[in-house]
Amino acid sequence: MKKKELVEAIVAKTEMAKKDVLMVLETMTEVVKSTVTKEAVEIPGIVKIEKKHRAARMGRNPMTGESISIPAKTVLKARVLKKLKDAVMK
């Protein structure tokens, strides 16, 4: 489901104006972007998004077998919440 389809589904279910639904989704996106840099963000019943630090580690080049150093980096981790998992697995 793309953004357009999601908006249409929400409009059909809630009878809100399409522009209002778009504004809510865009605002939610901005809030998540600005907040996840500082702390974890949970969209209730759907997903938890958090910033994690990955430590530097040694890896191996699969072509040559040579050991390589993989630098530390920050990644985003998204975890599907139990409520959604249970609903999908039924």
Secondary structure, 3 states (H helix, E strand, C coil): CCHHHHHHHHHHHHCCCHHHHHHHHHHHHHHHHHHHCCCCEEECCCEEEEEEEECCEEEECCCCCCEEEECCEEEEEEEECHHHHHHHHC
